[in-house]
Amino acid sequence: MLYHHFYNENIDWITFCTKQCLSDVKYKNQEIHPGIYIANISPNELSQILDNISKTGAKGVSIFSGNEISDEQFSILGSYKDLK
């Protein structure tokens, strides 16, 4: 789970950690699915995060929203169907 707000990090930290996890994977068939807490993320930031994750080679993403997800965030998530 890469909850950058909890660690006072910016969204680039998510990409850094995802790349680190991918380089640490010892088995070729193991997949990385970063966990993102989106309750405090703007739609623009969410698009940037998903763009960056999709470029790392991660196979998917896990989304955690608590009880908060906007229609715009939901729409953005739908546009990243390749990240499962």
C-alpha positions in Angstrom: 0.0 0.0 0.0 1.6 3.2 -1.2 -0.4 5.8 0.8 1.9 8.8 0.0 -0.1 11.3 2.1 0.5 9.2 5.2 4.2 9.5 4.7 4.2 13.2 3.6 5.4 12.1 0.2 4.4 13.4 -3.3 2.9 11.3 -6.0 6.3 10.6 -7.6 7.1 8.5 -4.5 4.4 6.0 -5.6 6.2 5.5 -8.9 9.6 5.2 -7.1 8.2 2.5 -4.7 6.5 0.6 -7.5 9.7 0.5 -9.5 11.6 -0.6 -6.4 9.1 -3.4 -5.8 9.3 -4.6 -9.4 13.1 -4.7 -9.2 12.9 -6.7 -6.0 10.6 -9.4 -7.4 12.6 -12.6 -7.7 10.1 -14.7 -9.7 9.1 -13.7 -13.2 5.5 -14.7 -12.7 5.0 -12.5 -9.6 2.8 -9.4 -10.2 2.9 -6.1 -8.5 -0.3 -4.2 -7.8 0.4 -1.0 -5.9 -2.3 0.0 -3.4 -3.4 3.6 -3.7 -5.6 5.5 -1.2 -7.5 7.9 -3.3 -9.7 9.8 -0.8 -7.4 12.8 -0.8 -6.2 12.7 -4.4 -7.5 15.1 -7.0 -8.7 13.7 -10.3 -5.7 15.2 -12.0 -3.3 13.6 -9.5 -5.1 10.3 -9.9 -4.6 10.4 -13.7 -0.9 11.1 -13.2 -0.5 8.3 -10.7 -2.2 5.8 -13.0 -0.2 7.0 -16.0 3.0 6.5 -14.1 2.1 3.1 -12.7 1.1 1.9 -16.1 4.5 2.8 -17.4 6.4 0.9 -14.7 5.3 -2.6 -15.7 3.0 -3.1 -12.8 0.2 -5.5 -13.7 -2.5 -3.6 -11.8 -3.5 -1.3 -9.1 -5.5 -1.7 -5.9 -7.7 1.3 -5.0 -8.8 2.1 -1.5 -11.2 5.0 -1.0 -12.9 4.6 2.3 -16.3 6.0 1.8 -15.0 8.7 -0.6 -14.8 8.4 -4.3 -16.1 11.0 -6.7 -17.8 10.4 -10.0 -14.8 12.0 -11.7 -12.4 9.7 -10.0 -14.5 6.7 -10.8 -14.6 7.8 -14.5 -10.8 8.1 -14.5 -10.4 4.6 -13.0 -12.6 3.3 -15.8 -10.3 4.7 -18.4 -7.4 2.5 -17.1 -8.9 -0.9 -17.9 -5.4 -2.3 -18.7 -4.5 -1.9 -15.1 -6.5 -4.6 -13.4 
